[in-house]
Amino acid sequence: MRILHVVPVVDDAASYGGALSVAVNQCIELRRRGHDARIAGGWRGRGTVPGELEGVPVHLFRAYAPVPGLGPTGLYSPALARWLRRRATSFDVAHVHLSRDVLPLAVVRRLQRLGVPYVVQPHGALAPRTGPVARVLDSWMTRRAVIGARHVFATGLDERDAIARVAGTAGTVSLLQGGVVLPDRVPVSRGGGPVDVLFVGRLQPNRRVMAFAAAADRLVRDGVDAVFTVVGPDGGDLRRLRRFLADRPQLQDRLRYEGPLPHTRALERLRRADVYVHPSVDGEAFPMSLLEAMAAGVPSICTTDCSLAGVLAREHAAIVANPTDDALYGAMRRLLTDRGAQLRLSSRAAATAASEFSMTAIAEVLEHEYATGPDVTPAGGRAPRHVAGPAVDLRSPRGPASGDAGTSGDVIDLDRPSRAPGRRKR
């Protein structure tokens, strides 16, 4: 099949990373399975427009804001619209990574006019909003985009309900968890010198980069042999981070900000780390940076607010800490001072990424859903292979939900007495 994935915007600072990471991973696996899967979207970078991302062909076109003051919501690309008018009908199906923004909604409108079947995947971007811009977009474009989709993919029940509130129905919504392309080999840790501790993400308050910085400061004062690095674009906290660093000259060369990195380089940097810390409390539907770290065997820390906390605690694949500054510091100290724990978590993280979040099963679901319906004929005219069950629900009854993550010995809860490692409540 010829499959066009559409993402809203790409730049050279990974400012719009989540949906792009998902699209790239899905396309990599689909291409491995013989499909012509590629990506189109807007471009807001300063450098050369890339022609591929991790081997996936991309078609990116300059996006701008015709109406000032709306930020990313108001971005639009006339060049992308012209390209779609010429090329969209050559694809069997489009997979739109939808957000409540003009650019992807305009793409859907174009696909509808051209009669190209499409599916949508909002990645949590259709959460309820009450502002005037959101109300106008939902009334004129978002609802029609969702209702007109052949399938709508949600990552969980909460997102399904949010989509239903926008569209007025959940009839075409199925649950599809995120996944990660497994590297050809898991990197071997350096084993000597300071531990390389990494934070990757947008520097905004709910990602808690300042909690990471505060924990790094305490650990340096404790004498822990580690170097702490922050990578990501500004989301409101960069000024606070720089002021924090300026006020603490003793942290020079121990806590550093490396700035934003393009998608491919950010992934390479993630795979080189010794420890990855994901202190976010934003309820992100599927934290792709955490999955990428696990797939590379990087020992990781997240909070109980993380959507993956339940399965990670159940599989002992990460340290899951309460979303407080003290708990984050305790989790980091525990992992950085225990080489054996790092090795165990590295092994469990890679194994869990392979068993729970492999792109293979997700690609099978996508193949089935893309080919469902009278408007799509798979390449070669062959009927698609049936996949049992339309999608996967991450909140599996086999293990605790994220709120019950305290049942795992790999959870640090500084507000309650700790239990012996590895033992579960009965």
C-alpha positions as CSV (number, residue, x, y, z in Angstrom):
1,M,0.0,0.0,0.0
2,R,1.0,3.6,-0.5
3,I,0.4,5.3,2.9
4,L,0.8,9.1,3.5
5,H,1.4,10.1,7.1
6,V,0.7,13.7,7.9
7,V,2.2,15.6,10.8
8,P,1.4,19.2,11.7
9,V,4.9,20.8,11.8
10,V,8.5,19.8,11.9
11,D,11.5,21.9,12.7
12,D,15.2,21.4,13.4
13,A,14.8,21.7,17.2
14,A,12.4,18.8,17.8
15,S,9.9,21.3,19.1
16,Y,7.0,19.1,17.9
17,G,8.5,15.8,18.8
18,G,5.8,13.4,20.1
19,A,3.5,13.0,17.1
20,L,6.5,13.1,14.7
21,S,8.3,10.3,16.7
22,V,5.2,8.1,16.5
23,A,4.8,8.8,12.7
24,V,8.4,8.0,12.0
25,N,8.3,4.8,14.0
26,Q,5.1,3.7,12.3
27,C,6.5,4.4,8.9
28,I,9.8,2.6,9.6
29,E,7.9,-0.6,10.5
30,L,5.4,-0.3,7.6
31,R,8.3,0.2,5.2
32,R,10.0,-2.9,6.6
33,R,6.8,-4.8,5.8
34,G,6.9,-3.7,2.1
35,H,4.6,-0.6,2.1
36,D,5.5,2.8,0.7
37,A,5.0,4.8,3.8
38,R,6.1,8.4,3.9
39,I,5.5,11.7,5.8
40,A,4.2,15.1,4.8
41,G,3.9,18.2,6.9
42,G,4.8,21.8,7.5
43,W,8.4,23.0,8.1
44,R,9.4,25.7,10.6
45,G,13.1,25.0,10.8
46,R,16.0,27.4,10.1
47,G,18.3,24.9,8.4
48,T,18.0,22.8,5.2
49,V,14.7,21.0,4.8
50,P,15.3,17.3,5.3
51,G,14.4,14.8,2.6
52,E,14.2,11.9,5.0
53,L,14.0,11.1,8.7
54,E,15.6,7.8,9.9
55,G,15.2,6.5,6.4
56,V,11.6,7.5,5.9
57,P,11.0,9.9,3.0
58,V,9.5,13.2,4.1
59,H,7.9,16.0,2.1
60,L,8.0,19.2,4.2
61,F,6.8,22.6,3.1
62,R,7.3,26.1,4.7
63,A,4.5,26.9,7.1
64,Y,3.7,30.4,8.3
65,A,1.1,32.2,10.5
66,P,-1.3,34.2,8.3
67,V,-3.1,35.4,11.4
68,P,-0.6,36.7,14.0
69,G,-1.0,35.8,17.7
70,L,-2.3,32.3,17.3
71,G,1.0,30.5,17.7
72,P,1.3,27.0,16.3
73,T,-2.5,26.7,16.1
74,G,-2.7,29.2,13.3
75,L,0.1,27.8,11.1
76,Y,-0.7,27.1,7.5
77,S,1.2,25.9,4.4
78,P,0.0,26.9,0.9
79,A,2.8,24.8,-0.6
80,L,1.7,21.7,1.2
81,A,-1.9,22.3,0.0
82,R,-0.7,22.5,-3.6
83,W,1.4,19.4,-3.2
84,L,-1.6,17.5,-1.8
85,R,-3.8,18.7,-4.7
86,R,-1.3,17.1,-7.1
87,R,-0.2,14.0,-5.2
88,A,-2.7,12.9,-2.5
89,T,-4.8,10.8,-4.8
90,S,-1.8,8.6,-5.6
91,F,-1.9,7.2,-2.0
92,D,-4.2,4.4,-0.9
93,V,-4.8,6.0,2.5
94,A,-3.7,8.9,4.7
95,H,-2.9,8.7,8.4
96,V,-3.3,12.2,9.9
97,H,-1.6,12.8,13.2
98,L,-4.3,15.3,14.2
99,S,-4.2,18.3,16.4
100,R,-6.6,21.2,17.0
101,D,-4.5,23.3,14.6
102,V,-5.3,24.9,11.2
103,L,-2.6,23.0,9.2
104,P,-3.6,19.4,9.9
105,L,-7.3,20.3,9.8
106,A,-6.9,22.0,6.4
107,V,-5.1,18.8,5.2
108,V,-8.1,16.7,6.3
109,R,-10.5,19.1,4.4
110,R,-8.3,18.7,1.3
111,L,-8.3,14.9,1.6
112,Q,-12.1,14.9,2.0
113,R,-12.5,17.0,-1.2
114,L,-10.2,14.7,-3.1
115,G,-11.9,11.5,-1.9
116,V,-8.8,10.1,-0.2
117,P,-9.7,7.8,2.7
118,Y,-8.0,8.7,6.0
119,V,-7.6,7.7,9.6
120,V,-6.7,10.1,12.4
121,Q,-4.6,9.8,15.6
122,P,-4.8,12.8,17.9
123,H,-2.2,11.8,20.5
124,G,-4.2,13.5,23.3
125,A,-4.4,16.8,21.3
126,L,-8.2,16.9,21.4
127,A,-8.5,17.2,25.2
128,P,-11.3,19.6,26.2
129,R,-10.7,23.3,25.7
130,T,-13.0,26.2,26.3
131,G,-11.2,29.1,24.6
132,P,-12.8,30.9,21.6
133,V,-10.3,29.6,19.1
134,A,-10.8,26.0,20.1
135,R,-14.6,26.4,20.0
136,V,-14.5,27.8,16.5
137,L,-12.1,25.1,15.2
138,D,-14.1,22.4,16.8
139,S,-17.4,23.7,15.3
140,W,-16.0,24.3,11.8
141,M,-13.3,21.8,11.3
142,T,-12.3,19.4,14.1
143,R,-15.7,17.6,14.5
144,R,-16.0,17.1,10.7
145,A,-12.4,15.8,10.5
146,V,-13.1,13.2,13.2
147,I,-16.5,12.1,11.9
148,G,-15.2,11.8,8.3
149,A,-12.3,9.5,9.3
150,R,-12.4,5.8,8.5
151,H,-10.9,5.0,11.9
152,V,-9.8,7.2,14.9
153,F,-7.0,5.9,17.2
154,A,-6.9,6.8,20.9
155,T,-4.3,5.7,23.4
156,G,-6.7,5.1,26.2
157,L,-10.2,5.4,27.6
158,D,-9.8,9.0,28.7
159,E,-8.7,10.1,25.2
160,R,-11.6,8.1,23.7
161,D,-14.0,10.0,25.8
162,A,-12.4,13.3,24.9
163,I,-12.7,12.5,21.2
164,A,-16.4,11.5,21.7
165,R,-17.1,14.9,23.3
166,V,-15.7,16.7,20.2
167,A,-17.3,14.5,17.6
168,G,-20.5,13.6,19.4
169,T,-19.8,9.9,18.9
170,A,-17.1,7.3,19.7
171,G,-18.3,4.9,17.0
172,T,-15.1,4.9,15.0
173,V,-12.7,5.1,17.9
174,S,-10.4,2.2,18.7
175,L,-7.6,2.0,21.2
176,L,-4.0,1.8,19.9
177,Q,-1.0,2.0,22.2
178,G,2.2,3.6,21.2
179,G,5.2,1.6,20.1
180,V,8.9,1.9,19.4
181,V,11.2,0.6,16.7
182,L,13.8,-1.6,18.4
183,P,17.4,-0.7,17.7
184,D,19.5,-3.3,15.9
185,R,21.5,-3.7,19.0
186,V,21.3,-2.3,22.5
187,P,24.3,-0.1,23.2
188,V,26.7,-1.2,25.9
189,S,27.2,1.3,28.7
190,R,30.6,2.8,29.0
191,G,31.0,1.6,32.6
192,G,33.6,4.1,33.6
193,G,33.7,7.8,34.5
194,P,30.8,9.9,35.6
195,V,27.3,8.6,35.0
196,D,25.7,10.5,32.1
197,V,22.2,11.5,33.3
198,L,19.8,12.9,30.7
199,F,16.6,14.9,30.5
200,V,15.0,15.3,27.1
201,G,11.8,17.3,26.5
202,R,10.3,20.7,26.1
203,L,11.3,23.0,28.9
204,Q,7.8,23.7,30.3
205,P,6.5,23.6,33.9
206,N,4.7,20.3,33.7
207,R,7.7,18.5,32.3
208,R,9.5,19.5,35.6
209,V,13.0,20.3,34.3
210,M,13.5,22.5,37.4
211,A,12.9,19.4,39.6
212,F,15.6,17.6,37.6
213,A,17.9,20.6,38.1
214,A,17.3,20.8,41.8
215,A,17.9,17.0,42.2
216,A,21.1,17.3,40.2
217,D,22.3,20.1,42.5
218,R,21.6,18.0,45.6
219,L,23.4,15.0,44.1
220,V,26.5,17.0,43.2
221,R,26.6,18.3,46.8
222,D,26.2,14.7,48.0
223,G,29.4,13.8,46.0
224,V,27.6,11.6,43.4
225,D,29.9,11.1,40.4
226,A,27.6,12.1,37.6
227,V,27.1,14.7,34.8
228,F,23.5,16.0,34.2
229,T,22.4,17.2,30.8
230,V,19.2,18.9,29.7
231,V,18.2,18.7,26.0
232,G,15.1,20.4,24.5
233,P,13.4,23.5,23.3
234,D,12.1,26.3,25.5
235,G,8.6,26.0,26.7
236,G,8.7,28.7,29.4
237,D,11.3,27.3,31.9
238,L,14.6,28.1,30.0
239,R,15.0,31.4,31.7
240,R,14.5,29.8,35.1
241,L,17.0,27.1,34.3
242,R,19.7,29.6,33.1
243,R,19.2,31.7,36.2
244,F,19.5,28.5,38.3
245,L,22.8,27.7,36.7
246,A,24.1,31.2,36.9
247,D,23.4,31.3,40.7
248,R,25.3,28.0,41.2
249,P,28.8,28.3,39.6
250,Q,29.8,25.0,41.4
251,L,27.5,23.2,38.9
252,Q,29.6,24.3,35.9
253,D,30.4,21.2,33.8
254,R,28.2,19.1,36.1
255,L,24.7,20.4,35.0
256,R,24.5,21.7,31.5
257,Y,22.0,22.7,28.9
258,E,22.8,21.5,25.4
259,G,19.8,23.2,23.7
260,P,17.3,21.6,21.3
261,L,18.4,18.9,18.8
262,P,16.8,17.7,15.6
263,H,14.8,14.5,15.9
264,T,17.5,12.2,14.7
265,R,20.3,13.7,16.8
266,A,18.0,13.8,19.9
267,L,17.4,10.1,19.4
268,E,21.1,9.4,19.1
269,R,21.8,11.4,22.3
270,L,19.1,9.5,24.1
271,R,20.7,6.2,23.2
272,R,24.1,7.3,24.5
273,A,22.9,8.2,28.0
274,D,23.6,6.0,31.1
275,V,20.4,7.1,32.9
276,Y,17.3,8.8,31.5
277,V,15.0,10.8,33.8
278,H,11.4,11.6,32.8
279,P,9.9,13.6,35.7
280,S,6.9,14.9,33.7
281,V,3.4,15.2,35.3
282,D,1.6,16.3,32.1
283,G,-0.3,13.1,31.6
284,E,1.2,12.8,28.1
285,A,-0.6,10.0,26.2
286,F,2.5,8.2,25.3
287,P,6.0,9.5,26.3
288,M,8.0,8.5,23.2
289,S,11.3,9.7,24.7
290,L,10.8,7.2,27.6
291,L,10.0,4.4,25.2
292,E,13.1,5.2,23.0
293,A,15.3,5.2,26.1
294,M,13.9,1.8,27.2
295,A,14.3,0.3,23.8
296,A,18.0,1.2,23.9
297,G,18.4,-0.3,27.3
298,V,18.9,3.0,29.1
299,P,17.8,2.7,32.8
300,S,15.0,5.2,33.4
301,I,13.0,7.0,36.0
302,C,9.4,8.3,35.6
303,T,6.6,9.3,37.9
304,T,3.3,7.7,38.9
305,D,1.6,10.4,36.7
306,C,3.2,8.8,33.6
307,S,0.8,6.9,31.5
308,L,3.2,4.0,31.3
309,A,3.8,3.8,35.1
310,G,1.6,0.8,35.6
311,V,3.2,-1.5,33.1
312,L,6.7,-0.3,33.9
313,A,6.2,-1.0,37.6
314,R,4.6,-4.4,36.9
315,E,7.6,-5.4,34.7
316,H,10.2,-3.8,37.0
317,A,11.4,-1.9,33.9
318,A,11.9,1.5,35.4
319,I,12.0,3.3,38.8
320,V,8.5,4.9,39.3
321,A,8.6,7.7,41.8
322,N,6.0,9.9,43.3
323,P,5.6,13.3,41.5
324,T,7.4,15.3,44.2
325,D,10.9,16.9,44.2
326,D,12.1,14.8,47.2
327,A,10.9,11.5,45.6
328,L,12.7,12.4,42.3
329,Y,15.9,13.1,44.1
330,G,15.6,9.8,46.1
331,A,15.0,7.8,42.9
332,M,17.9,9.4,41.1
333,R,20.2,8.9,44.1
334,R,19.2,5.3,44.4
335,L,19.9,4.5,40.8
336,L,23.1,6.5,40.4
337,T,24.7,4.9,43.4
338,D,23.8,1.3,42.6
339,R,25.6,-0.1,39.5
340,G,23.8,-3.4,39.9
341,A,20.4,-1.7,39.7
342,Q,21.5,0.1,36.6
343,L,22.4,-3.2,34.9
344,R,19.1,-4.9,36.0
345,L,17.0,-2.0,34.8
346,S,18.8,-1.8,31.5
347,S,18.0,-5.5,30.8
348,R,14.4,-5.2,32.0
349,A,13.8,-2.0,30.1
350,A,15.0,-3.5,26.8
351,A,13.0,-6.7,27.3
352,T,9.8,-4.8,28.2
353,A,10.2,-2.5,25.2
354,A,10.4,-5.6,23.0
355,S,7.6,-7.5,24.6
356,E,5.1,-4.7,25.4
357,F,5.8,-1.9,22.9
358,S,7.2,-3.5,19.8
359,M,6.0,-1.8,16.6
360,T,5.4,-5.2,15.0
361,A,1.9,-5.8,16.5
362,I,1.0,-2.1,16.0
363,A,1.9,-2.3,12.3
364,E,-0.4,-5.3,11.9
365,V,-3.3,-3.4,13.4
366,L,-2.5,-0.4,11.1
367,E,-2.4,-2.7,8.0
368,H,-5.8,-4.1,8.9
369,E,-7.4,-0.7,9.7
370,Y,-6.0,1.0,6.6
371,A,-7.4,-1.8,4.3
372,T,-10.8,-1.9,6.0
373,G,-13.6,-0.6,3.8
374,P,-14.5,-0.4,0.1
375,D,-12.3,2.6,-0.8
376,V,-8.9,1.0,-0.2
377,T,-7.3,-1.7,-2.4
378,P,-4.0,-3.0,-1.1
379,A,-1.0,-3.1,-3.4
380,G,-1.1,-6.2,-5.6
381,G,-4.9,-6.5,-5.1
382,R,-4.5,-8.9,-2.2
383,A,-6.9,-8.9,0.8
384,P,-5.3,-7.8,4.0
385,R,-4.3,-10.2,6.7
386,H,-6.8,-10.1,9.5
387,V,-5.6,-9.0,12.9
388,A,-7.6,-10.3,15.9
389,G,-8.8,-7.3,17.8
390,P,-8.9,-3.8,16.4
391,A,-6.4,-2.3,18.8
392,V,-4.6,-2.7,22.2
393,D,-5.6,-1.1,25.4
394,L,-2.6,-0.1,27.5
395,R,-4.6,-0.3,30.8
396,S,-4.4,-4.0,30.8
397,P,-6.1,-5.9,33.6
398,R,-3.0,-8.0,34.0
399,G,-1.2,-5.3,36.0
400,P,-1.8,-2.2,38.1
401,A,-2.9,1.1,36.5
402,S,-0.5,4.0,37.0
403,G,-2.2,5.0,40.2
404,D,-1.5,1.6,41.7
405,A,2.1,1.6,40.8
406,G,3.0,1.5,44.5
407,T,2.6,-2.3,44.3
408,S,6.0,-2.6,42.7
409,G,9.3,-2.7,44.6
410,D,10.7,-0.4,42.0
411,V,8.5,2.4,43.2
412,I,10.0,5.0,45.5
413,D,7.4,6.6,47.8
414,L,9.1,8.9,50.4
415,D,5.7,9.6,52.0
416,R,5.2,6.0,53.2
417,P,7.5,3.3,54.7
418,S,9.3,1.3,52.0
419,R,8.8,-2.4,51.5
420,A,11.4,-4.9,50.6
421,P,12.5,-4.7,47.0
422,G,10.6,-6.9,44.6
423,R,7.8,-7.9,47.0
424,R,4.1,-7.1,46.1
425,K,1.2,-6.5,48.3
426,R,-1.3,-9.3,48.5
